Structure formats: structure tokens, C-alpha cells
């Protein structure tokens, strides 16, 4: 969706992670850090009891500034 808006990951200024398993997400946090190596946006991690689709474990909301 970022590309469709004429933007990319470098323009993301905020990420919000919703997860049903905080420990599991923190277990892969180094991989997330590698993916965001060139851009470290402000982030929030929230543990929730379930997501809109029960089979999902993580939902990520991103805010980007489109040039």
C-alpha cells in the first residue's frame, strides 16, 4: 500500500503492533529491527486478547508521510 501511495518504508513515522502473544513477537523483534534498519519510527506494542480475525497473531498499523 505504501508504494501505491507513492511512498515506501523509509517514510513510515509510526508503527503500532497489536499482538495476541507479546512474548512470541518479542522473540522475533531482532528480525523486525533488521527490516527497519534504515528507519526506526516511533512504535507502540500492545498485547490484546484477540484480533478481528482470530487466526491472526499480529496486526501492524503504519503511519507514513507521503512525499
N, C-alpha and C positions, 0 to 999 in steps of 0.2 A: 504494500500500500504506500510505503514511503516513495518508491520510485514513481508510482502513478501520480503522486503529488509534486513531482519534481524535486524530491529530497532524498536523503539517504541516512544511514545510521549515524553519520557524523553530525547530523543536525538534531539528533534527539537530545532534549534538555532535561527530561524527567521520565523515569520508569517506575511503575508501580507493579509489584509482583503480588499476586494472590495465590496462595497455595493451601492445599489440604494437608500437606506434610512438610512442615518447615525444616525438619532435620534432613529430609531427602534433598530438598532444594539447596540447603547449605552444603550438602555433600558434593554437589556439582558446581558450587559457586566459583571455584577456580576456572572452570570452563566458560562460565558466563563472563568472568573478568577477562579472559583471553579474547573473547569475541568483541568485547567493548574496549580493548586495549588502547585504541586511539581516542576514545571519547568516554569519559566517566561521568555520566549525567547524575543528577540528584536522584536518589532511589528510595523507595519505601517497600518493605516486605511485610505482608500481612498474612497471618495464619487464619484460615476460615474453616468452618465445618464442612462446607461443600460449595461447589461452583454451579453455574447454571446447567452444565452438562455433567452429571455425576461421574462419568467415566474420565473426566479431565482432572489432572492433578495440579496444573499450573495455568494461570491466566496472566498475561502481561499487558499492561496498558502503557502506551508510549505517547509522549507529547513531543512534537518536533517543531522547530521553526523552519518554515519553508522559505528558501531564499527568493 
